[in-house]
Amino acid sequence: MNTPVTNKPLGQDVSNFADHAADSASSAIRSTQNVANAAFDRLNDKVDSAREQAAPLINRLSTQAEAAARRGADMVKETSAQLREKAVRAQDSTVGYIKDEPVKSMLIAAATGAALMALVSLASRSHRRDY
């Protein structure tokens, strides 16, 4: 087996080999870029799809939260109105009782005042002992 001998200079073979290697490397880089671009495109499509699916859910949750806040505010207003009405009725009832039973009202007020003073006095003594 005789190998044919070529009379090409060694530098030219090395140059051809380097050119071929550079072409192969460029081809590999382009191929890698294409694969990466395709992967990024697929990822971008998935993100867009997730965003499209999440938007209605977020809108629905926002609407429900607004409705719940509105219901809460309405309940507070209603409860406040009811308490105001009860306070007015209690005031009217108290004024009516005082007009109907003035002596009894004075005795109840005096007894209540005396009881409160006794409690304040006891609390004051207890407070002084703690120091």
MDTraj code that builds the backbone (N, CA, C; nanometers):
import mdtraj as md
import numpy as np

residues = "MET ASN THR PRO VAL THR ASN LYS PRO LEU GLY GLN ASP VAL SER ASN PHE ALA ASP HIS ALA ALA ASP SER ALA SER SER ALA ILE ARG SER THR GLN ASN VAL ALA ASN ALA ALA PHE ASP ARG LEU ASN ASP LYS VAL ASP SER ALA ARG GLU GLN ALA ALA PRO LEU ILE ASN ARG LEU SER THR GLN ALA GLU ALA ALA ALA ARG ARG GLY ALA ASP MET VAL LYS GLU THR SER ALA GLN LEU ARG GLU LYS ALA VAL ARG ALA GLN ASP SER THR VAL GLY TYR ILE LYS ASP GLU PRO VAL LYS SER MET LEU ILE ALA ALA ALA THR GLY ALA ALA LEU MET ALA LEU VAL SER LEU ALA SER ARG SER HIS ARG ARG ASP TYR".split()
xyz = np.array([
    [0.0810, -0.1155, 0.0000],
    [0.0000, 0.0000, 0.0000],
    [0.0868, 0.1237, 0.0000],
    [0.0831, 0.1799, -0.1061],
    [0.1599, 0.3025, -0.1191],
    [0.0670, 0.4216, -0.1097],
    [0.1055, 0.5134, -0.0294],
    [0.0282, 0.6346, -0.0147],
    [0.0840, 0.7342, -0.1124],
    [-0.0082, 0.7958, -0.1881],
    [0.0447, 0.8913, -0.2846],
    [0.1035, 1.0114, -0.2128],
    [0.2098, 1.0561, -0.2596],
    [0.2803, 1.1684, -0.2008],
    [0.2381, 1.2927, -0.2759],
    [0.1957, 1.3899, -0.2003],
    [0.1595, 1.5153, -0.2637],
    [0.2697, 1.6144, -0.2347],
    [0.2839, 1.7022, -0.3220],
    [0.3907, 1.7991, -0.3075],
    [0.3388, 1.9326, -0.2551],
    [0.2335, 1.9294, -0.1752],
    [0.1823, 2.0529, -0.1171],
    [0.2702, 2.0904, 0.0003],
    [0.2869, 2.2181, 0.0188],
    [0.3658, 2.2597, 0.1348],
    [0.2863, 2.2317, 0.2631],
    [0.3535, 2.2051, 0.3691],
    [0.2922, 2.1724, 0.4970],
    [0.2091, 2.2890, 0.5484],
    [0.2464, 2.4080, 0.5271],
    [0.1748, 2.5263, 0.5705],
    [0.0367, 2.5345, 0.5087],
    [0.0263, 2.4897, 0.3822],
    [-0.1028, 2.4947, 0.3155],
    [-0.1981, 2.3930, 0.3760],
    [-0.1520, 2.2754, 0.4131],
    [-0.2357, 2.1736, 0.4783],
    [-0.2854, 2.2245, 0.6140],
    [-0.1977, 2.2881, 0.6884],
    [-0.2345, 2.3405, 0.8185],
    [-0.3376, 2.4524, 0.8014],
    [-0.3196, 2.5355, 0.7004],
    [-0.4123, 2.6441, 0.6725],
    [-0.5485, 2.5890, 0.6341],
    [-0.5497, 2.4869, 0.5502],
    [-0.6771, 2.4246, 0.5104],
    [-0.7457, 2.3611, 0.6315],
    [-0.6685, 2.2963, 0.7163],
    [-0.7239, 2.2344, 0.8360],
    [-0.7826, 2.3417, 0.9290],
    [-0.7137, 2.4528, 0.9461],
    [-0.7604, 2.5620, 1.0318],
    [-0.8885, 2.6221, 0.9752],
    [-0.8934, 2.6396, 0.8421],
    [-1.0151, 2.6927, 0.7803],
    [-1.1326, 2.5978, 0.8022],
    [-1.1060, 2.4707, 0.7858],
    [-1.2111, 2.3705, 0.8051],
    [-1.2581, 2.3703, 0.9518],
    [-1.1678, 2.3812, 1.0454],
    [-1.2020, 2.3839, 1.1878],
    [-1.2827, 2.5106, 1.2197],
    [-1.2447, 2.6239, 1.1634],
    [-1.3167, 2.7481, 1.1867],
    [-1.4578, 2.7389, 1.1312],
    [-1.4713, 2.6792, 1.0103],
    [-1.6038, 2.6611, 0.9515],
    [-1.6905, 2.5701, 1.0390],
    [-1.6315, 2.4650, 1.0908],
    [-1.7055, 2.3729, 1.1781],
    [-1.7483, 2.4433, 1.3070],
    [-1.6590, 2.5223, 1.3633],
    [-1.6915, 2.5946, 1.4862],
    [-1.8031, 2.6949, 1.4598],
    [-1.7962, 2.7678, 1.3486],
    [-1.9010, 2.8640, 1.3142],
    [-2.0338, 2.7930, 1.2960],
    [-2.0311, 2.6800, 1.2303],
    [-2.1538, 2.6023, 1.2098],
    [-2.2113, 2.5556, 1.3436],
    [-2.1273, 2.5114, 1.4360],
    [-2.1729, 2.4666, 1.5672],
    [-2.2324, 2.5832, 1.6461],
    [-2.1693, 2.6998, 1.6359],
    [-2.2209, 2.8186, 1.7064],
    [-2.3576, 2.8570, 1.6524],
    [-2.3728, 2.8566, 1.5176],
    [-2.5028, 2.8899, 1.4569],
    [-2.6088, 2.7891, 1.4997],
    [-2.5716, 2.6639, 1.5029],
    [-2.6656, 2.5599, 1.5433],
    [-2.7079, 2.5795, 1.6892],
    [-2.6133, 2.6094, 1.7747],
    [-2.6430, 2.6336, 1.9161],
    [-2.7322, 2.7560, 1.9324],
    [-2.7039, 2.8609, 1.8562],
    [-2.7869, 2.9814, 1.8612],
    [-2.9297, 2.9506, 1.8172],
    [-2.9442, 2.8721, 1.7133],
    [-3.0784, 2.8357, 1.6656],
    [-3.1556, 2.7567, 1.7714],
    [-3.0874, 2.6629, 1.8364],
    [-3.1526, 2.5835, 1.9413],
    [-3.1914, 2.6738, 2.0582],
    [-3.1008, 2.7635, 2.0984],
    [-3.1299, 2.8547, 2.2096],
    [-3.2453, 2.9479, 2.1735],
    [-3.2471, 3.0015, 2.0530],
    [-3.3557, 3.0893, 2.0099],
    [-3.4898, 3.0164, 2.0117],
    [-3.4889, 2.8924, 1.9652],
    [-3.6121, 2.8133, 1.9649],
    [-3.6600, 2.7892, 2.1085],
    [-3.5669, 2.7610, 2.1994],
    [-3.6039, 2.7376, 2.3388],
    [-3.6598, 2.8660, 2.4005],
    [-3.5964, 2.9792, 2.3725],
    [-3.6469, 3.1068, 2.4245],
    [-3.7845, 3.1394, 2.3671],
    [-3.8062, 3.1086, 2.2406],
    [-3.9373, 3.1327, 2.1801],
    [-4.0449, 3.0480, 2.2490],
    [-4.0135, 2.9217, 2.2748],
    [-4.1096, 2.8343, 2.3435],
    [-4.1372, 2.8855, 2.4845],
    [-4.0327, 2.9277, 2.5544],
    [-4.0494, 2.9808, 2.6888],
    [-4.1336, 3.1085, 2.6863],
    [-4.1088, 3.1946, 2.5901],
    [-4.1855, 3.3185, 2.5764],
    [-4.3335, 3.2875, 2.5500],
    [-4.3597, 3.1873, 2.4664],
    [-4.4980, 3.1473, 2.4394],
    [-4.5667, 3.0970, 2.5669],
    [-4.4928, 3.0197, 2.6468],
    [-4.5506, 2.9684, 2.7714],
    [-4.5788, 3.0814, 2.8699],
    [-4.4883, 3.1786, 2.8781],
    [-4.5095, 3.2924, 2.9678],
    [-4.6314, 3.3729, 2.9224],
    [-4.6420, 3.3967, 2.7921],
    [-4.7585, 3.4694, 2.7392],
    [-4.8880, 3.3934, 2.7692],
    [-4.8842, 3.2630, 2.7525],
    [-5.0024, 3.1809, 2.7794],
    [-5.0403, 3.1873, 2.9271],
    [-4.9411, 3.1794, 3.0147],
    [-4.9680, 3.1870, 3.1588],
    [-5.0245, 3.3235, 3.1950],
    [-4.9706, 3.4283, 3.1350],
    [-5.0200, 3.5639, 3.1617],
    [-5.1653, 3.5764, 3.1162],
    [-5.1974, 3.5229, 2.9999],
    [-5.3348, 3.5293, 2.9484],
    [-5.4312, 3.4517, 3.0377],
    [-5.3852, 3.3389, 3.0921],
    [-5.4712, 3.2595, 3.1797],
    [-5.4867, 3.3255, 3.3168],
    [-5.3822, 3.3931, 3.3643],
    [-5.3865, 3.4528, 3.4978],
    [-5.4674, 3.5823, 3.4999],
    [-5.4703, 3.6563, 3.3911],
    [-5.5379, 3.7866, 3.3888],
    [-5.6857, 3.7773, 3.4288],
    [-5.7646, 3.6847, 3.3739],
    [-5.9053, 3.6771, 3.4163],
    [-5.9198, 3.6402, 3.5646],
    [-5.8331, 3.5528, 3.6136],
    [-5.8393, 3.5141, 3.7541],
    [-5.8085, 3.6336, 3.8430],
    [-5.7069, 3.7103, 3.8080],
    [-5.6712, 3.8290, 3.8866],
    [-5.7847, 3.9299, 3.8837],
    [-5.8439, 3.9493, 3.7671],
    [-5.9566, 4.0428, 3.7566],
    [-6.0750, 3.9970, 3.8416],
    [-6.1034, 3.8676, 3.8390],
    [-6.2149, 3.8135, 3.9166],
    [-6.1886, 3.8296, 4.0663],
    [-6.0656, 3.8000, 4.1098],
    [-6.0316, 3.8149, 4.2510],
    [-6.0402, 3.9615, 4.2941],
    [-5.9973, 4.0509, 4.2072],
    [-6.0039, 4.1938, 4.2375],
    [-6.1492, 4.2379, 4.2526],
    [-6.2345, 4.1920, 4.1637],
    [-6.3765, 4.2260, 4.1698],
    [-6.4393, 4.1716, 4.2977],
    [-6.4043, 4.0491, 4.3336],
    [-6.4589, 3.9894, 4.4559],
    [-6.4102, 4.0643, 4.5798],
    [-6.2844, 4.1059, 4.5801],
    [-6.2314, 4.1804, 4.6946],
    [-6.3018, 4.3157, 4.7081],
    [-6.3246, 4.3814, 4.5955],
    [-6.3965, 4.5096, 4.5992],
    [-6.5386, 4.4908, 4.6518],
    [-6.6050, 4.3855, 4.6075],
    [-6.7420, 4.3589, 4.6525],
    [-6.7443, 4.3289, 4.8025],
    [-6.6461, 4.2519, 4.8500],
    [-6.6403, 4.2198, 4.9928],
    [-6.6150, 4.3465, 5.0746],
    [-6.5283, 4.4332, 5.0261],
    [-6.5010, 4.5589, 5.0972],
    [-6.6254, 4.6465, 5.1005],
    [-6.6981, 4.6500, 4.9899],
    [-6.8215, 4.7283, 4.9844],
    [-6.9249, 4.6737, 5.0836],
    [-6.9388, 4.5401, 5.0865],
    [-7.0338, 4.4781, 5.1805],
    [-6.9941, 4.5088, 5.3249],
    [-6.8648, 4.5033, 5.3540],
    [-6.8172, 4.5339, 5.4892],
    [-6.8480, 4.6777, 5.5276],
    [-6.8229, 4.7699, 5.4360],
    [-6.8516, 4.9115, 5.4642],
    [-7.0011, 4.9321, 5.4853],
    [-7.0829, 4.8665, 5.4048],
    [-7.2287, 4.8780, 5.4208],
    [-7.2734, 4.8228, 5.5561],
    [-7.2134, 4.7116, 5.5985],
    [-7.2497, 4.6530, 5.7276],
    [-7.2098, 4.7464, 5.8413],
    [-7.0931, 4.8100, 5.8304],
    [-7.0499, 4.9041, 5.9342],
    [-7.1463, 5.0214, 5.9412],
    [-7.1864, 5.0742, 5.8255],
    [-7.2820, 5.1855, 5.8236],
    [-7.4144, 5.1437, 5.8875],
    [-7.4619, 5.0253, 5.8517],
    [-7.5896, 4.9779, 5.9045],
    [-7.5816, 4.9567, 6.0552],
    [-7.4756, 4.8953, 6.1028],
    [-7.4586, 4.8719, 6.2461],
    [-7.4477, 5.0036, 6.3209],
    [-7.3754, 5.0977, 6.2637],
    [-7.3617, 5.2297, 6.3258],
    [-7.4983, 5.2979, 6.3371],
    [-7.5769, 5.2899, 6.2329],
    [-7.7114, 5.3504, 6.2360],
    [-7.7981, 5.2834, 6.3421],
    [-7.7884, 5.1509, 6.3523],
    [-7.8667, 5.0791, 6.4525],
    [-7.8252, 5.1189, 6.5936],
    [-7.6937, 5.1305, 6.6171],
    [-7.6457, 5.1707, 6.7495],
    [-7.6895, 5.3130, 6.7835],
    [-7.6834, 5.4001, 6.6849],
    [-7.7277, 5.5381, 6.7062],
    [-7.8763, 5.5400, 6.7442],
    [-7.9546, 5.4603, 6.6740],
    [-8.0993, 5.4539, 6.7012],
    [-8.1259, 5.3990, 6.8415],
    [-8.0516, 5.2962, 6.8821],
    [-8.0685, 5.2401, 7.0162],
    [-8.0278, 5.3410, 7.1227],
    [-7.9231, 5.4177, 7.0984],
    [-7.8798, 5.5189, 7.1951],
    [-7.9854, 5.6272, 7.2106],
    [-8.0456, 5.6681, 7.1002],
    [-8.1513, 5.7692, 7.1067],
    [-8.2713, 5.7154, 7.1844],
    [-8.3082, 5.5903, 7.1608],
    [-8.4210, 5.5304, 7.2344],
    [-8.3910, 5.5202, 7.3831],
    [-8.2656, 5.4817, 7.4158],
    [-8.2280, 5.4717, 7.5569],
    [-8.2312, 5.6094, 7.6228],
    [-8.1840, 5.7087, 7.5508],
    [-8.1867, 5.8452, 7.6041],
    [-8.3309, 5.8901, 7.6276],
    [-8.4157, 5.8665, 7.5297],
    [-8.5575, 5.9056, 7.5435],
    [-8.6227, 5.8308, 7.6598],
    [-8.5898, 5.7041, 7.6731],
    [-8.6471, 5.6228, 7.7810],
    [-8.5997, 5.6745, 7.9161],
    [-8.4720, 5.7095, 7.9251],
    [-8.4180, 5.7616, 8.0514],
    [-8.4819, 5.8949, 8.0876],
    [-8.4919, 5.9833, 7.9906],
    [-8.5549, 6.1128, 8.0151],
    [-8.7003, 6.0926, 8.0578],
    [-8.7704, 6.0032, 7.9953],
    [-8.9091, 5.9731, 8.0309],
    [-8.9194, 5.9193, 8.1723],
    [-8.8292, 5.8309, 8.2095],
    [-8.8309, 5.7735, 8.3445],
    [-8.8043, 5.8816, 8.4486],
    [-8.7063, 5.9698, 8.4189],
    [-8.6750, 6.0778, 8.5136],
    [-8.7953, 6.1704, 8.5306],
    [-8.8663, 6.1991, 8.4246],
    [-8.9857, 6.2854, 8.4333],
    [-9.0962, 6.2164, 8.5123],
    [-9.1138, 6.0856, 8.4937],
    [-9.2197, 6.0112, 8.5617],
    [-9.1851, 5.9846, 8.7083],
    [-9.0601, 5.9589, 8.7396],
    [-9.0166, 5.9208, 8.8751],
    [-8.8958, 6.0063, 8.9168],
    [-8.9147, 6.1357, 8.9407],
    [-8.7999, 6.2209, 8.9716],
    [-8.7299, 6.1858, 9.1035],
    [-8.8056, 6.1527, 9.2095],
    [-8.7441, 6.1219, 9.3386],
    [-8.6661, 5.9915, 9.3300],
    [-8.7281, 5.8913, 9.2719],
    [-8.6632, 5.7617, 9.2568],
    [-8.5370, 5.7761, 9.1717],
    [-8.5425, 5.8558, 9.0668],
    [-8.4279, 5.8795, 8.9794],
    [-8.3131, 5.9433, 9.0560],
    [-8.3460, 6.0409, 9.1445],
    [-8.2421, 6.1075, 9.2238],
    [-8.1769, 6.0075, 9.3202],
    [-8.2593, 5.9217, 9.3827],
    [-8.2043, 5.8225, 9.4758],
    [-8.1147, 5.7221, 9.4024],
    [-8.1574, 5.6793, 9.2842],
    [-8.0762, 5.5858, 9.2036],
    [-7.9448, 5.6526, 9.1629],
    [-7.9528, 5.7790, 9.1216],
    [-7.8317, 5.8517, 9.0816],
    [-7.7374, 5.8673, 9.1998],
    [-7.7911, 5.8995, 9.3182],
    [-7.7073, 5.9162, 9.4368],
    [-7.6422, 5.7840, 9.4757],
    [-7.7198, 5.6758, 9.4719],
    [-7.6647, 5.5442, 9.5066],
    [-7.5567, 5.5028, 9.4062],
    [-7.5812, 5.5297, 9.2816],
    [-7.4823, 5.4965, 9.1778],
    [-7.3554, 5.5784, 9.1984],
    [-7.3708, 5.7064, 9.2262],
    [-7.2545, 5.7919, 9.2517],
    [-7.1755, 5.7454, 9.3713],
    [-7.2467, 5.7073, 9.4807],
    [-7.1785, 5.6594, 9.6011],
    [-7.1032, 5.5302, 9.5725],
    [-7.1651, 5.4409, 9.4958],
    [-7.0989, 5.3138, 9.4618],
    [-6.9744, 5.3393, 9.3777],
    [-6.9828, 5.4301, 9.2836],
    [-6.8659, 5.4626, 9.2004],
    [-6.7547, 5.5242, 9.2843],
    [-6.7895, 5.6123, 9.3767],
    [-6.6889, 5.6741, 9.4626],
    [-6.6206, 5.5700, 9.5503],
    [-6.7002, 5.4724, 9.6003],
    [-6.6419, 5.3654, 9.6822],
    [-6.5438, 5.2829, 9.6004],
    [-6.5789, 5.2520, 9.4760],
    [-6.4891, 5.1755, 9.3886],
    [-6.3623, 5.2540, 9.3584],
    [-6.3754, 5.3826, 9.3321],
    [-6.2583, 5.4665, 9.3028],
    [-6.1690, 5.4728, 9.4262],
    [-6.2291, 5.4861, 9.5424],
    [-6.1527, 5.4928, 9.6665],
    [-6.0767, 5.3628, 9.6898],
    [-6.1427, 5.2487, 9.6708],
    [-6.0766, 5.1191, 9.6867],
    [-5.9631, 5.1022, 9.5857],
    [-5.9870, 5.1400, 9.4636],
    [-5.8842, 5.1273, 9.3599],
    [-5.7663, 5.2183, 9.3908],
    [-5.7943, 5.3349, 9.4425],
    [-5.6894, 5.4308, 9.4765],
    [-5.6036, 5.3769, 9.5900],
    [-5.6654, 5.3189, 9.6913],
    [-5.5892, 5.2606, 9.8043],
    [-5.5049, 5.1432, 9.7567],
    [-5.5645, 5.0582, 9.6736],
    [-5.4932, 4.9426, 9.6210],
    [-5.3758, 4.9873, 9.5349],
    [-5.3952, 5.0919, 9.4616],
    [-5.2901, 5.1446, 9.3735],
    [-5.1748, 5.2006, 9.4576],
    [-5.2047, 5.2681, 9.5682],
    [-5.1016, 5.3256, 9.6556],
    [-5.0221, 5.2163, 9.7251],
    [-5.0848, 5.1042, 9.7569],
    [-5.0154, 4.9940, 9.8256],
    [-4.9159, 4.9253, 9.7331],
    [-4.9451, 4.9264, 9.6025],
    [-4.8562, 4.8616, 9.5057],
    [-4.7225, 4.9345, 9.4961],
    [-4.7170, 5.0609, 9.5298],
    [-4.5932, 5.1401, 9.5198],
    [-4.5196, 5.1315, 9.6460],
])
top = md.Topology()
chain = top.add_chain()
for i, resn in enumerate(residues, 1):
    res = top.add_residue(resn, chain, resSeq=i)
    for name in ("N", "CA", "C"):
        top.add_atom(name, md.element.get_by_symbol(name[0]), res)
traj = md.Trajectory(xyz[None], top)
